């Protein structure tokens, strides 16, 4: 598992998530500070994080 730090798109607090480098994925996880849902998309190349996005689900 890889720990990754980023800013919540709602409350702007720095939070961390544990990422599984064994596969690329998109999923929704709640912010540990404000509890709003964040859509997370991660990509890995040869076990290293190559792309990470975290965006709000608001339209």
mmJSON file of the N, C-alpha and C atoms, coordinates in Angstrom:
{"data_MODEL":{"atom_site":{
"group_PDB":["ATOM","ATOM","ATOM","ATOM","ATOM","ATOM","ATOM","ATOM","ATOM","ATOM","ATOM","ATOM","ATOM","ATOM","ATOM","ATOM","ATOM","ATOM","ATOM","ATOM","ATOM","ATOM","ATOM","ATOM","ATOM","ATOM","ATOM","ATOM","ATOM","ATOM","ATOM","ATOM","ATOM","ATOM","ATOM","ATOM","ATOM","ATOM","ATOM","ATOM","ATOM","ATOM","ATOM","ATOM","ATOM","ATOM","ATOM","ATOM","ATOM","ATOM","ATOM","ATOM","ATOM","ATOM","ATOM","ATOM","ATOM","ATOM","ATOM","ATOM","ATOM","ATOM","ATOM","ATOM","ATOM","ATOM","ATOM","ATOM","ATOM","ATOM","ATOM","ATOM","ATOM","ATOM","ATOM","ATOM","ATOM","ATOM","ATOM","ATOM","ATOM","ATOM","ATOM","ATOM","ATOM","ATOM","ATOM","ATOM","ATOM","ATOM","ATOM","ATOM","ATOM","ATOM","ATOM","ATOM","ATOM","ATOM","ATOM","ATOM","ATOM","ATOM","ATOM","ATOM","ATOM","ATOM","ATOM","ATOM","ATOM","ATOM","ATOM","ATOM","ATOM","ATOM","ATOM","ATOM","ATOM","ATOM","ATOM","ATOM","ATOM","ATOM","ATOM","ATOM","ATOM","ATOM","ATOM","ATOM","ATOM","ATOM","ATOM","ATOM","ATOM","ATOM","ATOM","ATOM","ATOM","ATOM","ATOM","ATOM","ATOM","ATOM","ATOM","ATOM","ATOM","ATOM","ATOM","ATOM","ATOM","ATOM","ATOM","ATOM","ATOM","ATOM","ATOM","ATOM","ATOM","ATOM","ATOM","ATOM","ATOM","ATOM","ATOM","ATOM","ATOM","ATOM","ATOM","ATOM","ATOM","ATOM","ATOM","ATOM","ATOM","ATOM","ATOM","ATOM","ATOM"],
"id":[1,2,3,4,5,6,7,8,9,10,11,12,13,14,15,16,17,18,19,20,21,22,23,24,25,26,27,28,29,30,31,32,33,34,35,36,37,38,39,40,41,42,43,44,45,46,47,48,49,50,51,52,53,54,55,56,57,58,59,60,61,62,63,64,65,66,67,68,69,70,71,72,73,74,75,76,77,78,79,80,81,82,83,84,85,86,87,88,89,90,91,92,93,94,95,96,97,98,99,100,101,102,103,104,105,106,107,108,109,110,111,112,113,114,115,116,117,118,119,120,121,122,123,124,125,126,127,128,129,130,131,132,133,134,135,136,137,138,139,140,141,142,143,144,145,146,147,148,149,150,151,152,153,154,155,156,157,158,159,160,161,162,163,164,165,166,167,168,169,170,171,172,173,174,175,176,177],
"type_symbol":["N","C","C","N","C","C","N","C","C","N","C","C","N","C","C","N","C","C","N","C","C","N","C","C","N","C","C","N","C","C","N","C","C","N","C","C","N","C","C","N","C","C","N","C","C","N","C","C","N","C","C","N","C","C","N","C","C","N","C","C","N","C","C","N","C","C","N","C","C","N","C","C","N","C","C","N","C","C","N","C","C","N","C","C","N","C","C","N","C","C","N","C","C","N","C","C","N","C","C","N","C","C","N","C","C","N","C","C","N","C","C","N","C","C","N","C","C","N","C","C","N","C","C","N","C","C","N","C","C","N","C","C","N","C","C","N","C","C","N","C","C","N","C","C","N","C","C","N","C","C","N","C","C","N","C","C","N","C","C","N","C","C","N","C","C","N","C","C","N","C","C","N","C","C","N","C","C"],
"label_atom_id":["N","CA","C","N","CA","C","N","CA","C","N","CA","C","N","CA","C","N","CA","C","N","CA","C","N","CA","C","N","CA","C","N","CA","C","N","CA","C","N","CA","C","N","CA","C","N","CA","C","N","CA","C","N","CA","C","N","CA","C","N","CA","C","N","CA","C","N","CA","C","N","CA","C","N","CA","C","N","CA","C","N","CA","C","N","CA","C","N","CA","C","N","CA","C","N","CA","C","N","CA","C","N","CA","C","N","CA","C","N","CA","C","N","CA","C","N","CA","C","N","CA","C","N","CA","C","N","CA","C","N","CA","C","N","CA","C","N","CA","C","N","CA","C","N","CA","C","N","CA","C","N","CA","C","N","CA","C","N","CA","C","N","CA","C","N","CA","C","N","CA","C","N","CA","C","N","CA","C","N","CA","C","N","CA","C","N","CA","C","N","CA","C","N","CA","C","N","CA","C","N","CA","C","N","CA","C"],
"label_alt_id":[null,null,null,null,null,null,null,null,null,null,null,null,null,null,null,null,null,null,null,null,null,null,null,null,null,null,null,null,null,null,null,null,null,null,null,null,null,null,null,null,null,null,null,null,null,null,null,null,null,null,null,null,null,null,null,null,null,null,null,null,null,null,null,null,null,null,null,null,null,null,null,null,null,null,null,null,null,null,null,null,null,null,null,null,null,null,null,null,null,null,null,null,null,null,null,null,null,null,null,null,null,null,null,null,null,null,null,null,null,null,null,null,null,null,null,null,null,null,null,null,null,null,null,null,null,null,null,null,null,null,null,null,null,null,null,null,null,null,null,null,null,null,null,null,null,null,null,null,null,null,null,null,null,null,null,null,null,null,null,null,null,null,null,null,null,null,null,null,null,null,null,null,null,null,null,null,null],
"label_comp_id":["UNK","UNK","UNK","UNK","UNK","UNK","UNK","UNK","UNK","UNK","UNK","UNK","UNK","UNK","UNK","UNK","UNK","UNK","UNK","UNK","UNK","UNK","UNK","UNK","UNK","UNK","UNK","UNK","UNK","UNK","UNK","UNK","UNK","UNK","UNK","UNK","UNK","UNK","UNK","UNK","UNK","UNK","UNK","UNK","UNK","UNK","UNK","UNK","UNK","UNK","UNK","UNK","UNK","UNK","UNK","UNK","UNK","UNK","UNK","UNK","UNK","UNK","UNK","UNK","UNK","UNK","UNK","UNK","UNK","UNK","UNK","UNK","UNK","UNK","UNK","UNK","UNK","UNK","UNK","UNK","UNK","UNK","UNK","UNK","UNK","UNK","UNK","UNK","UNK","UNK","UNK","UNK","UNK","UNK","UNK","UNK","UNK","UNK","UNK","UNK","UNK","UNK","UNK","UNK","UNK","UNK","UNK","UNK","UNK","UNK","UNK","UNK","UNK","UNK","UNK","UNK","UNK","UNK","UNK","UNK","UNK","UNK","UNK","UNK","UNK","UNK","UNK","UNK","UNK","UNK","UNK","UNK","UNK","UNK","UNK","UNK","UNK","UNK","UNK","UNK","UNK","UNK","UNK","UNK","UNK","UNK","UNK","UNK","UNK","UNK","UNK","UNK","UNK","UNK","UNK","UNK","UNK","UNK","UNK","UNK","UNK","UNK","UNK","UNK","UNK","UNK","UNK","UNK","UNK","UNK","UNK","UNK","UNK","UNK","UNK","UNK","UNK"],
"label_asym_id":["A","A","A","A","A","A","A","A","A","A","A","A","A","A","A","A","A","A","A","A","A","A","A","A","A","A","A","A","A","A","A","A","A","A","A","A","A","A","A","A","A","A","A","A","A","A","A","A","A","A","A","A","A","A","A","A","A","A","A","A","A","A","A","A","A","A","A","A","A","A","A","A","A","A","A","A","A","A","A","A","A","A","A","A","A","A","A","A","A","A","A","A","A","A","A","A","A","A","A","A","A","A","A","A","A","A","A","A","A","A","A","A","A","A","A","A","A","A","A","A","A","A","A","A","A","A","A","A","A","A","A","A","A","A","A","A","A","A","A","A","A","A","A","A","A","A","A","A","A","A","A","A","A","A","A","A","A","A","A","A","A","A","A","A","A","A","A","A","A","A","A","A","A","A","A","A","A"],
"label_entity_id":["1","1","1","1","1","1","1","1","1","1","1","1","1","1","1","1","1","1","1","1","1","1","1","1","1","1","1","1","1","1","1","1","1","1","1","1","1","1","1","1","1","1","1","1","1","1","1","1","1","1","1","1","1","1","1","1","1","1","1","1","1","1","1","1","1","1","1","1","1","1","1","1","1","1","1","1","1","1","1","1","1","1","1","1","1","1","1","1","1","1","1","1","1","1","1","1","1","1","1","1","1","1","1","1","1","1","1","1","1","1","1","1","1","1","1","1","1","1","1","1","1","1","1","1","1","1","1","1","1","1","1","1","1","1","1","1","1","1","1","1","1","1","1","1","1","1","1","1","1","1","1","1","1","1","1","1","1","1","1","1","1","1","1","1","1","1","1","1","1","1","1","1","1","1","1","1","1"],
"label_seq_id":[1,1,1,2,2,2,3,3,3,4,4,4,5,5,5,6,6,6,7,7,7,8,8,8,9,9,9,10,10,10,11,11,11,12,12,12,13,13,13,14,14,14,15,15,15,16,16,16,17,17,17,18,18,18,19,19,19,20,20,20,21,21,21,22,22,22,23,23,23,24,24,24,25,25,25,26,26,26,27,27,27,28,28,28,29,29,29,30,30,30,31,31,31,32,32,32,33,33,33,34,34,34,35,35,35,36,36,36,37,37,37,38,38,38,39,39,39,40,40,40,41,41,41,42,42,42,43,43,43,44,44,44,45,45,45,46,46,46,47,47,47,48,48,48,49,49,49,50,50,50,51,51,51,52,52,52,53,53,53,54,54,54,55,55,55,56,56,56,57,57,57,58,58,58,59,59,59],
"pdbx_PDB_ins_code":[null,null,null,null,null,null,null,null,null,null,null,null,null,null,null,null,null,null,null,null,null,null,null,null,null,null,null,null,null,null,null,null,null,null,null,null,null,null,null,null,null,null,null,null,null,null,null,null,null,null,null,null,null,null,null,null,null,null,null,null,null,null,null,null,null,null,null,null,null,null,null,null,null,null,null,null,null,null,null,null,null,null,null,null,null,null,null,null,null,null,null,null,null,null,null,null,null,null,null,null,null,null,null,null,null,null,null,null,null,null,null,null,null,null,null,null,null,null,null,null,null,null,null,null,null,null,null,null,null,null,null,null,null,null,null,null,null,null,null,null,null,null,null,null,null,null,null,null,null,null,null,null,null,null,null,null,null,null,null,null,null,null,null,null,null,null,null,null,null,null,null,null,null,null,null,null,null],
"Cartn_x":[0.849,0.0,0.892,0.39,1.112,0.271,0.839,0.116,0.327,-0.787,-0.733,-1.474,-0.847,-1.434,-1.938,-3.109,-3.688,-4.679,-5.162,-6.146,-7.553,-8.426,-9.841,-10.422,-11.189,-11.773,-12.938,-13.352,-14.433,-13.893,-13.137,-12.709,-11.253,-10.515,-9.132,-8.129,-8.578,-7.648,-6.774,-5.548,-4.671,-5.071,-5.384,-5.759,-4.906,-4.965,-4.2,-5.105,-4.707,-5.387,-4.331,-4.682,-3.826,-4.266,-3.332,-3.619,-3.005,-3.718,-3.255,-2.586,-1.256,-0.549,-0.719,-1.489,-1.63,-2.592,-3.423,-4.325,-4.754,-5.154,-5.695,-7.179,-7.68,-9.086,-9.666,-11.002,-11.769,-12.786,-12.868,-13.812,-14.16,-15.147,-15.58,-15.247,-14.609,-14.273,-14.577,-15.094,-15.424,-14.18,-14.171,-13.094,-13.084,-11.915,-11.805,-12.035,-12.066,-12.286,-13.739,-14.23,-15.57,-16.63,-16.218,-17.111,-17.811,-17.428,-18.008,-17.393,-18.162,-17.654,-16.672,-15.555,-14.517,-14.353,-14.414,-14.143,-12.633,-12.051,-10.603,-10.307,-9.386,-8.924,-7.417,-6.929,-5.494,-5.006,-3.791,-3.136,-1.706,-1.255,0.099,0.808,2.114,2.965,4.138,4.282,5.358,5.402,4.23,4.133,4.285,4.562,4.721,3.489,3.065,1.904,2.211,1.405,1.631,0.573,-0.611,-1.68,-2.599,-3.0,-3.914,-4.809,-6.124,-7.062,-8.073,-8.458,-9.479,-10.417,-11.677,-12.609,-13.918,-14.601,-15.895,-16.939,-18.02,-19.1,-20.188,-19.999,-20.98,-20.981,-22.152,-22.292,-22.284],
"Cartn_y":[-1.187,0.0,1.248,2.264,3.523,4.634,5.385,6.51,7.742,8.409,9.593,10.734,11.923,13.107,14.054,14.669,15.607,16.503,17.546,18.456,18.024,18.04,17.746,18.849,18.495,19.521,20.294,19.892,20.59,21.513,20.931,21.694,22.163,21.71,22.094,21.624,20.76,20.179,19.13,18.982,17.938,16.622,15.637,14.321,13.271,12.064,10.994,9.805,9.041,7.8,6.742,5.511,4.389,3.87,3.819,3.392,2.023,1.21,-0.121,-0.056,-0.192,-0.058,-1.249,-2.248,-3.428,-3.218,-2.138,-1.889,-0.431,-0.012,1.33,1.289,2.389,2.367,3.754,3.804,4.996,4.57,5.331,4.998,6.256,6.152,7.277,6.947,7.909,7.757,9.077,9.007,10.214,10.849,12.184,12.928,12.592,12.363,12.027,13.234,14.449,15.658,16.133,16.356,16.933,15.916,14.695,13.575,13.701,14.66,14.765,13.723,13.26,12.227,12.793,12.102,12.501,11.382,11.739,10.751,10.728,9.577,9.401,8.516,8.963,8.173,8.045,6.801,6.556,5.642,5.917,5.08,4.816,3.619,3.21,2.662,2.887,2.291,1.641,0.344,-0.433,-0.22,-0.151,-0.015,1.395,2.371,3.761,4.562,5.472,6.311,7.219,7.129,7.956,9.048,8.837,9.828,9.71,10.883,10.916,12.13,11.92,13.048,12.809,13.892,13.838,15.014,14.716,15.792,15.624,16.748,16.725,16.095,15.611,15.032,16.037,17.295,18.333,18.668,18.943,19.297,20.793],
"Cartn_z":[0.0,0.0,0.0,-0.638,-0.772,-0.154,0.792,1.391,0.524,0.184,-0.67,0.022,0.09,0.715,-0.369,-0.137,-1.091,-0.359,-1.046,-0.462,-0.825,0.168,-0.066,-0.95,-1.993,-2.862,-2.226,-1.032,-0.32,0.773,1.714,2.896,2.801,1.8,1.52,2.559,3.474,4.446,3.749,4.22,3.702,4.355,3.532,4.028,3.321,3.805,3.166,2.877,1.88,1.531,1.271,1.581,1.238,-0.125,-1.065,-2.423,-2.683,-3.44,-3.799,-5.168,-5.236,-6.516,-7.454,-7.064,-7.911,-9.075,-9.02,-10.151,-10.213,-11.407,-11.614,-11.272,-10.703,-10.316,-10.124,-10.149,-9.812,-8.771,-7.685,-6.624,-5.844,-4.974,-4.138,-2.697,-2.031,-0.62,0.089,1.306,2.063,2.656,2.694,3.331,4.821,5.374,6.795,7.698,7.127,7.923,7.821,6.588,6.411,5.981,5.684,5.337,3.982,3.157,1.818,0.894,-0.111,-1.018,-2.052,-2.223,-3.171,-4.196,-5.477,-6.527,-6.765,-6.539,-6.65,-7.859,-8.709,-9.84,-9.733,-9.723,-9.591,-10.71,-11.161,-12.166,-11.715,-11.983,-11.629,-12.854,-12.924,-13.943,-13.225,-13.404,-12.773,-11.259,-10.644,-9.197,-8.656,-9.538,-9.111,-9.525,-8.67,-8.95,-10.141,-11.205,-12.393,-12.542,-11.941,-12.048,-10.838,-10.295,-9.162,-9.316,-9.269,-9.235,-8.128,-7.482,-6.437,-6.692,-6.998,-7.319,-6.576,-6.402,-5.73,-6.642,-6.058,-6.84,-7.152,-6.733,-7.009,-8.492,-9.009,-10.425,-10.592],
"occupancy":[1.0,1.0,1.0,1.0,1.0,1.0,1.0,1.0,1.0,1.0,1.0,1.0,1.0,1.0,1.0,1.0,1.0,1.0,1.0,1.0,1.0,1.0,1.0,1.0,1.0,1.0,1.0,1.0,1.0,1.0,1.0,1.0,1.0,1.0,1.0,1.0,1.0,1.0,1.0,1.0,1.0,1.0,1.0,1.0,1.0,1.0,1.0,1.0,1.0,1.0,1.0,1.0,1.0,1.0,1.0,1.0,1.0,1.0,1.0,1.0,1.0,1.0,1.0,1.0,1.0,1.0,1.0,1.0,1.0,1.0,1.0,1.0,1.0,1.0,1.0,1.0,1.0,1.0,1.0,1.0,1.0,1.0,1.0,1.0,1.0,1.0,1.0,1.0,1.0,1.0,1.0,1.0,1.0,1.0,1.0,1.0,1.0,1.0,1.0,1.0,1.0,1.0,1.0,1.0,1.0,1.0,1.0,1.0,1.0,1.0,1.0,1.0,1.0,1.0,1.0,1.0,1.0,1.0,1.0,1.0,1.0,1.0,1.0,1.0,1.0,1.0,1.0,1.0,1.0,1.0,1.0,1.0,1.0,1.0,1.0,1.0,1.0,1.0,1.0,1.0,1.0,1.0,1.0,1.0,1.0,1.0,1.0,1.0,1.0,1.0,1.0,1.0,1.0,1.0,1.0,1.0,1.0,1.0,1.0,1.0,1.0,1.0,1.0,1.0,1.0,1.0,1.0,1.0,1.0,1.0,1.0,1.0,1.0,1.0,1.0,1.0,1.0],
"B_iso_or_equiv":[0.0,0.0,0.0,0.0,0.0,0.0,0.0,0.0,0.0,0.0,0.0,0.0,0.0,0.0,0.0,0.0,0.0,0.0,0.0,0.0,0.0,0.0,0.0,0.0,0.0,0.0,0.0,0.0,0.0,0.0,0.0,0.0,0.0,0.0,0.0,0.0,0.0,0.0,0.0,0.0,0.0,0.0,0.0,0.0,0.0,0.0,0.0,0.0,0.0,0.0,0.0,0.0,0.0,0.0,0.0,0.0,0.0,0.0,0.0,0.0,0.0,0.0,0.0,0.0,0.0,0.0,0.0,0.0,0.0,0.0,0.0,0.0,0.0,0.0,0.0,0.0,0.0,0.0,0.0,0.0,0.0,0.0,0.0,0.0,0.0,0.0,0.0,0.0,0.0,0.0,0.0,0.0,0.0,0.0,0.0,0.0,0.0,0.0,0.0,0.0,0.0,0.0,0.0,0.0,0.0,0.0,0.0,0.0,0.0,0.0,0.0,0.0,0.0,0.0,0.0,0.0,0.0,0.0,0.0,0.0,0.0,0.0,0.0,0.0,0.0,0.0,0.0,0.0,0.0,0.0,0.0,0.0,0.0,0.0,0.0,0.0,0.0,0.0,0.0,0.0,0.0,0.0,0.0,0.0,0.0,0.0,0.0,0.0,0.0,0.0,0.0,0.0,0.0,0.0,0.0,0.0,0.0,0.0,0.0,0.0,0.0,0.0,0.0,0.0,0.0,0.0,0.0,0.0,0.0,0.0,0.0,0.0,0.0,0.0,0.0,0.0,0.0],
"pdbx_formal_charge":[null,null,null,null,null,null,null,null,null,null,null,null,null,null,null,null,null,null,null,null,null,null,null,null,null,null,null,null,null,null,null,null,null,null,null,null,null,null,null,null,null,null,null,null,null,null,null,null,null,null,null,null,null,null,null,null,null,null,null,null,null,null,null,null,null,null,null,null,null,null,null,null,null,null,null,null,null,null,null,null,null,null,null,null,null,null,null,null,null,null,null,null,null,null,null,null,null,null,null,null,null,null,null,null,null,null,null,null,null,null,null,null,null,null,null,null,null,null,null,null,null,null,null,null,null,null,null,null,null,null,null,null,null,null,null,null,null,null,null,null,null,null,null,null,null,null,null,null,null,null,null,null,null,null,null,null,null,null,null,null,null,null,null,null,null,null,null,null,null,null,null,null,null,null,null,null,null],
"auth_seq_id":[1,1,1,2,2,2,3,3,3,4,4,4,5,5,5,6,6,6,7,7,7,8,8,8,9,9,9,10,10,10,11,11,11,12,12,12,13,13,13,14,14,14,15,15,15,16,16,16,17,17,17,18,18,18,19,19,19,20,20,20,21,21,21,22,22,22,23,23,23,24,24,24,25,25,25,26,26,26,27,27,27,28,28,28,29,29,29,30,30,30,31,31,31,32,32,32,33,33,33,34,34,34,35,35,35,36,36,36,37,37,37,38,38,38,39,39,39,40,40,40,41,41,41,42,42,42,43,43,43,44,44,44,45,45,45,46,46,46,47,47,47,48,48,48,49,49,49,50,50,50,51,51,51,52,52,52,53,53,53,54,54,54,55,55,55,56,56,56,57,57,57,58,58,58,59,59,59],
"auth_comp_id":["UNK","UNK","UNK","UNK","UNK","UNK","UNK","UNK","UNK","UNK","UNK","UNK","UNK","UNK","UNK","UNK","UNK","UNK","UNK","UNK","UNK","UNK","UNK","UNK","UNK","UNK","UNK","UNK","UNK","UNK","UNK","UNK","UNK","UNK","UNK","UNK","UNK","UNK","UNK","UNK","UNK","UNK","UNK","UNK","UNK","UNK","UNK","UNK","UNK","UNK","UNK","UNK","UNK","UNK","UNK","UNK","UNK","UNK","UNK","UNK","UNK","UNK","UNK","UNK","UNK","UNK","UNK","UNK","UNK","UNK","UNK","UNK","UNK","UNK","UNK","UNK","UNK","UNK","UNK","UNK","UNK","UNK","UNK","UNK","UNK","UNK","UNK","UNK","UNK","UNK","UNK","UNK","UNK","UNK","UNK","UNK","UNK","UNK","UNK","UNK","UNK","UNK","UNK","UNK","UNK","UNK","UNK","UNK","UNK","UNK","UNK","UNK","UNK","UNK","UNK","UNK","UNK","UNK","UNK","UNK","UNK","UNK","UNK","UNK","UNK","UNK","UNK","UNK","UNK","UNK","UNK","UNK","UNK","UNK","UNK","UNK","UNK","UNK","UNK","UNK","UNK","UNK","UNK","UNK","UNK","UNK","UNK","UNK","UNK","UNK","UNK","UNK","UNK","UNK","UNK","UNK","UNK","UNK","UNK","UNK","UNK","UNK","UNK","UNK","UNK","UNK","UNK","UNK","UNK","UNK","UNK","UNK","UNK","UNK","UNK","UNK","UNK"],
"auth_asym_id":["A","A","A","A","A","A","A","A","A","A","A","A","A","A","A","A","A","A","A","A","A","A","A","A","A","A","A","A","A","A","A","A","A","A","A","A","A","A","A","A","A","A","A","A","A","A","A","A","A","A","A","A","A","A","A","A","A","A","A","A","A","A","A","A","A","A","A","A","A","A","A","A","A","A","A","A","A","A","A","A","A","A","A","A","A","A","A","A","A","A","A","A","A","A","A","A","A","A","A","A","A","A","A","A","A","A","A","A","A","A","A","A","A","A","A","A","A","A","A","A","A","A","A","A","A","A","A","A","A","A","A","A","A","A","A","A","A","A","A","A","A","A","A","A","A","A","A","A","A","A","A","A","A","A","A","A","A","A","A","A","A","A","A","A","A","A","A","A","A","A","A","A","A","A","A","A","A"],
"auth_atom_id":["N","CA","C","N","CA","C","N","CA","C","N","CA","C","N","CA","C","N","CA","C","N","CA","C","N","CA","C","N","CA","C","N","CA","C","N","CA","C","N","CA","C","N","CA","C","N","CA","C","N","CA","C","N","CA","C","N","CA","C","N","CA","C","N","CA","C","N","CA","C","N","CA","C","N","CA","C","N","CA","C","N","CA","C","N","CA","C","N","CA","C","N","CA","C","N","CA","C","N","CA","C","N","CA","C","N","CA","C","N","CA","C","N","CA","C","N","CA","C","N","CA","C","N","CA","C","N","CA","C","N","CA","C","N","CA","C","N","CA","C","N","CA","C","N","CA","C","N","CA","C","N","CA","C","N","CA","C","N","CA","C","N","CA","C","N","CA","C","N","CA","C","N","CA","C","N","CA","C","N","CA","C","N","CA","C","N","CA","C","N","CA","C","N","CA","C","N","CA","C","N","CA","C","N","CA","C"],
"pdbx_PDB_model_num":[1,1,1,1,1,1,1,1,1,1,1,1,1,1,1,1,1,1,1,1,1,1,1,1,1,1,1,1,1,1,1,1,1,1,1,1,1,1,1,1,1,1,1,1,1,1,1,1,1,1,1,1,1,1,1,1,1,1,1,1,1,1,1,1,1,1,1,1,1,1,1,1,1,1,1,1,1,1,1,1,1,1,1,1,1,1,1,1,1,1,1,1,1,1,1,1,1,1,1,1,1,1,1,1,1,1,1,1,1,1,1,1,1,1,1,1,1,1,1,1,1,1,1,1,1,1,1,1,1,1,1,1,1,1,1,1,1,1,1,1,1,1,1,1,1,1,1,1,1,1,1,1,1,1,1,1,1,1,1,1,1,1,1,1,1,1,1,1,1,1,1,1,1,1,1,1,1]
}}}
